[in-house]
Amino acid sequence: MTETNPGAASAKDNSASTGSTGSTCGEWPLYEVFVRGKRGLNHVHVGSLHAADDQMAVHHARDVYTRRNEGVSIWVVRASDITASSPDEKDPMFAPSGDKVYRHPTFYDIPADVPHM
């Protein structure tokens, strides 16, 4: 008895169109890309891309996001490895810093002979 698998035909069609690896971009993990510019001191999120592994992600990020030699450093991070707070939780998350008066410059007395303050 022959079993038919409706997904088998489409998988064969997909492997022919994606090259010799048989992988589709949908199977590759999503990476977030951060680039540090020549004049910048910090890395800035510039976009996302799919890649098979970390090294491929770095190479693709270089090709896509630094084509005009504007970057000096690239970070790629799997999107699944990023943990972020929710904007809905901003009050409970950041409210505890409000009672730490030593973090505010108004807490300190600045002497009159200190320039540019």
C-alpha positions as CSV (number, residue, x, y, z in Angstrom):
1,M,0.0,0.0,0.0
2,T,1.4,3.4,-1.0
3,E,1.0,6.4,1.4
4,T,0.8,9.8,0.0
5,N,2.3,12.7,1.8
6,P,1.0,16.1,0.5
7,G,3.9,18.0,2.0
8,A,6.5,15.7,0.3
9,A,6.0,17.2,-3.2
10,S,6.2,20.8,-1.9
11,A,9.4,20.0,0.1
12,K,11.1,18.7,-3.0
13,D,10.0,21.8,-4.9
14,N,11.4,24.0,-2.1
15,S,14.8,22.2,-2.0
16,A,15.2,22.7,-5.7
17,S,14.6,26.4,-5.4
18,T,16.7,27.1,-2.4
19,G,20.0,25.5,-3.5
20,S,22.0,22.5,-2.4
21,T,21.5,22.9,1.3
22,G,17.8,22.3,1.2
23,S,17.2,25.0,3.9
24,T,14.8,27.8,3.4
25,C,15.1,31.2,5.1
26,G,12.1,30.3,7.2
27,E,14.1,27.7,8.9
28,W,17.1,29.9,9.7
29,P,17.1,31.9,12.9
30,L,16.5,35.6,12.9
31,Y,19.4,37.8,14.0
32,E,19.3,41.4,15.1
33,V,22.2,43.5,13.8
34,F,24.0,46.3,15.6
35,V,26.7,48.4,14.0
36,R,29.1,50.9,15.5
37,G,29.9,53.8,13.2
38,K,33.3,55.4,12.7
39,R,32.3,58.4,14.7
40,G,30.1,56.6,17.3
41,L,31.0,55.2,20.6
42,N,28.1,52.8,20.9
43,H,26.5,50.1,18.7
44,V,23.1,51.0,17.1
45,H,20.4,48.6,16.0
46,V,20.3,48.8,12.2
47,G,18.1,45.8,11.2
48,S,17.5,42.1,11.1
49,L,18.4,39.2,8.9
50,H,18.1,35.4,8.7
51,A,21.3,33.3,8.6
52,A,22.2,29.6,9.1
53,D,24.8,30.3,11.8
54,D,26.6,33.1,13.6
55,Q,29.5,33.5,11.1
56,M,27.1,33.7,8.2
57,A,25.1,36.3,10.1
58,V,28.2,38.4,10.6
59,H,29.1,38.1,6.9
60,H,25.6,38.9,5.7
61,A,25.4,41.9,8.1
62,R,28.7,43.3,6.8
63,D,27.4,42.9,3.2
64,V,24.0,44.4,3.9
65,Y,24.5,47.1,6.5
66,T,28.1,48.3,6.0
67,R,28.4,48.6,2.2
68,R,29.7,52.2,2.3
69,N,32.4,51.6,4.9
70,E,30.4,53.3,7.6
71,G,31.0,50.7,10.3
72,V,33.9,49.7,12.4
73,S,32.3,46.9,14.5
74,I,29.3,44.6,14.0
75,W,27.3,42.7,16.6
76,V,24.8,40.0,15.6
77,V,22.5,38.5,18.2
78,R,19.9,35.8,17.8
79,A,16.6,37.4,18.3
80,S,15.5,34.4,20.4
81,D,18.4,35.2,22.9
82,I,17.2,38.8,23.6
83,T,15.1,39.4,26.7
84,A,13.4,42.7,26.9
85,S,11.0,44.5,29.2
86,S,7.6,45.4,28.1
87,P,6.5,49.0,27.6
88,D,3.5,48.2,29.7
89,E,5.8,47.4,32.6
90,K,7.6,50.7,32.5
91,D,6.1,52.1,35.7
92,P,7.0,49.2,38.0
93,M,10.3,48.6,36.2
94,F,11.7,52.2,36.5
95,A,9.8,53.6,39.4
96,P,12.3,52.3,42.1
97,S,14.9,54.7,40.8
98,G,12.7,57.7,41.7
99,D,13.4,57.3,45.4
100,K,17.2,57.3,45.0
101,V,17.8,61.0,45.3
102,Y,21.5,60.6,45.1
103,R,21.1,59.9,41.4
104,H,19.7,63.3,40.7
105,P,22.1,66.3,40.4
106,T,19.9,68.4,42.5
107,F,20.9,66.4,45.5
108,Y,24.4,67.9,45.5
109,D,25.5,71.4,46.4
110,I,27.9,72.7,43.8
111,P,30.5,75.2,45.1
112,A,30.4,78.6,43.5
113,D,34.1,78.3,42.5
114,V,33.4,75.2,40.2
115,P,33.3,76.4,36.6
116,H,30.9,75.1,33.9
117,M,28.4,73.3,36.1
